[in-house]
Amino acid sequence: MGRSVTYLVVALAVLAVVVIVLVVRTRRPATARSGGRSSDARPAEPPRGDPLRLGLGHRVRIREREYAVSGTIRLVEGDWSWVQHLLDDGSGTRYRLSVEDGPELELVLWTAEPGASVTPGAPTIDLGRRRYTWAETGQARYTATEETGLPAAGTMRYHDYQSGGTARLSFEAYGEEGWRVARGDLLDPADLTILPRSGER
């Protein structure tokens, strides 16, 4: 009886080691704030132009649509920083392009959802026939330039959610204002072309 118990204990220990090895080997690295691509994704083609240097007067083409840059918000959270460019295509819809220059360049095109009644905090949120899962929460300091509708500097709180490989949902609150809701689409850098300013070649 004692020998049988010993064999059972040894078998369970071996099984536990095998499970731990499998879990460690299949674990993927964590993603950054905008939910970057996995490490085994194909290398992204660089964008045509530098999205970190966009400013008022620039025009960009994202896929087949053109936008004008109307303002820029620069955000810092600890050692991490990112940029959000406000875009205008003349339709009245508010767009923004977020740019994170970490280990990989990450671009997300956001479309404002001013009529959304959802609020952040739940582990999952359903919006527009999609279920989004909580990804990250934090607070950053910002500086704003040009036509952003914000004070020149302040703080911003955010909650980020993800769905599938490229769909995003964000909640942002600047200063004491309420939540701004936006749905996002993770871009391939090759989707972005920065057009020359007037007078530039």
C-alpha positions in Angstrom: 0.0 0.0 0.0 2.8 2.4 0.9 4.6 1.7 -2.4 1.4 2.4 -4.4 1.0 5.7 -2.6 4.7 6.6 -3.5 4.2 5.8 -7.1 1.0 7.9 -7.2 2.8 10.9 -5.6 5.7 10.6 -8.1 3.2 10.4 -11.1 1.4 13.5 -9.9 4.6 15.4 -9.5 5.7 14.5 -13.0 2.3 15.5 -14.4 2.5 18.9 -12.6 5.9 19.6 -14.1 4.7 18.8 -17.6 1.7 21.1 -17.2 3.9 24.0 -15.9 6.3 23.6 -18.9 3.4 23.7 -21.4 1.8 26.8 -19.8 5.2 28.7 -19.8 5.9 27.7 -23.5 2.4 28.8 -24.7 2.2 32.1 -22.7 2.3 35.2 -25.0 3.9 38.4 -23.9 1.6 41.2 -22.6 0.6 43.9 -25.1 1.0 47.7 -24.7 -1.9 50.2 -24.1 -3.3 50.1 -27.6 -3.2 46.3 -27.7 -0.3 45.6 -30.1 0.3 42.6 -32.4 1.6 39.3 -31.1 5.3 38.6 -31.4 4.8 36.0 -34.2 2.9 38.4 -36.5 4.6 39.3 -39.8 6.8 42.4 -39.7 4.8 45.5 -40.5 5.6 47.7 -43.4 6.6 51.1 -42.2 4.2 54.0 -42.8 4.9 56.5 -45.5 6.0 59.5 -43.3 6.5 59.9 -39.6 3.1 59.9 -37.7 4.8 61.3 -34.5 5.6 64.5 -36.4 2.2 65.3 -37.6 0.8 68.8 -36.9 -1.7 71.4 -38.0 -1.8 71.7 -41.8 -0.8 68.1 -42.4 -3.2 65.8 -44.3 -3.1 62.0 -44.0 -4.6 59.2 -46.0 -5.8 56.2 -44.0 -6.7 53.4 -46.4 -8.9 55.2 -49.0 -10.0 58.3 -47.0 -8.2 61.6 -46.4 -8.2 63.6 -43.2 -6.8 66.9 -42.1 -5.0 67.2 -38.7 -6.8 69.7 -36.5 -5.0 69.3 -33.2 -2.6 67.1 -31.2 -2.7 65.7 -27.7 0.6 64.3 -26.2 0.2 62.0 -23.2 2.7 60.7 -20.6 2.1 57.9 -18.1 5.2 57.1 -16.1 7.9 56.0 -18.6 5.3 55.5 -21.4 4.1 58.2 -23.9 1.8 58.3 -26.9 0.3 60.9 -29.2 -3.3 61.4 -30.4 -3.9 63.5 -33.5 -7.4 64.8 -34.0 -8.6 64.3 -37.6 -11.3 66.0 -39.7 -12.7 64.6 -43.0 -15.4 67.3 -43.3 -18.2 64.9 -42.3 -18.6 66.2 -38.8 -17.6 62.9 -37.2 -14.8 63.1 -34.7 -11.8 60.9 -35.5 -8.4 60.6 -33.9 -5.2 58.7 -34.7 -3.3 57.4 -31.7 0.4 56.7 -32.2 2.5 54.7 -29.8 6.2 54.3 -30.6 7.2 51.4 -28.4 9.0 48.3 -29.5 6.6 48.3 -32.4 4.9 51.3 -33.9 1.1 51.0 -33.1 -1.5 53.0 -34.9 -5.2 53.0 -34.0 -7.9 55.0 -35.8 -10.7 56.0 -33.4 -14.2 57.1 -34.3 -16.2 58.9 -31.6 -19.4 57.4 -30.3 -21.1 60.4 -28.7 -24.5 58.6 -28.4 -23.1 55.5 -26.6 -24.8 54.9 -23.2 -22.2 52.4 -21.9 -19.8 53.3 -19.1 -16.4 51.7 -18.2 -15.6 49.4 -15.3 -17.2 46.1 -16.2 -15.0 43.1 -17.3 -16.9 43.0 -20.7 -19.0 45.6 -22.6 -21.4 45.0 -25.5 -21.6 47.7 -28.1 -22.5 47.6 -31.8 -23.0 43.8 -31.9 -19.5 43.3 -30.4 -18.3 42.2 -27.0 -15.3 44.0 -25.8 -13.1 42.7 -22.9 -11.3 44.9 -20.5 -7.6 45.4 -21.3 -6.2 48.4 -19.3 -6.9 51.3 -17.0 -4.8 54.3 -16.1 -4.2 58.0 -15.8 -1.9 60.2 -17.8 -0.8 63.8 -18.0 -1.4 65.6 -21.3 -0.5 68.7 -23.3 -2.8 69.9 -26.1 -2.0 72.0 -29.1 -4.2 73.6 -31.8 -7.9 72.9 -32.1 -8.6 70.2 -29.4 -11.2 71.9 -27.3 -9.1 71.2 -24.2 -7.1 73.2 -21.8 -3.4 73.4 -22.8 -2.5 70.8 -20.1 -4.1 68.5 -17.5 -4.8 64.9 -16.7 -6.7 62.2 -18.5 -8.2 59.0 -17.2 -8.9 56.0 -19.5 -10.3 52.5 -19.7 -9.4 50.4 -22.7 -11.2 47.3 -24.1 -10.4 45.0 -27.0 -12.4 42.6 -29.2 -10.8 40.1 -31.5 -7.5 41.0 -33.2 -8.0 44.6 -34.1 -11.2 46.1 -32.6 -10.8 48.5 -29.7 -13.1 50.5 -27.4 -11.9 53.4 -25.3 -13.3 55.6 -22.5 -11.4 58.8 -21.9 -12.1 61.6 -19.4 -10.1 64.9 -19.5 -10.0 66.8 -16.3 -13.4 66.8 -14.6 -15.4 66.1 -17.8 -17.4 62.9 -18.4 -16.4 59.9 -20.4 -15.7 60.2 -24.1 -16.4 56.9 -25.9 -14.8 55.8 -29.1 -14.4 52.7 -31.1 -11.0 51.9 -32.7 -9.4 49.9 -35.4 -5.8 48.8 -35.1 -4.1 49.7 -38.3 -1.2 48.2 -40.3 1.4 51.0 -40.6 1.2 50.6 -44.3 -2.4 51.8 -44.2 -1.2 55.4 -43.3 0.2 57.8 -45.8 1.3 61.3 -44.7 0.6 63.8 -47.6 2.8 66.8 -48.2 1.7 70.2 -46.8 0.8 72.9 -49.3 3.9 74.1 -51.0 5.9 71.0 -50.1 7.0 68.4 -52.6 
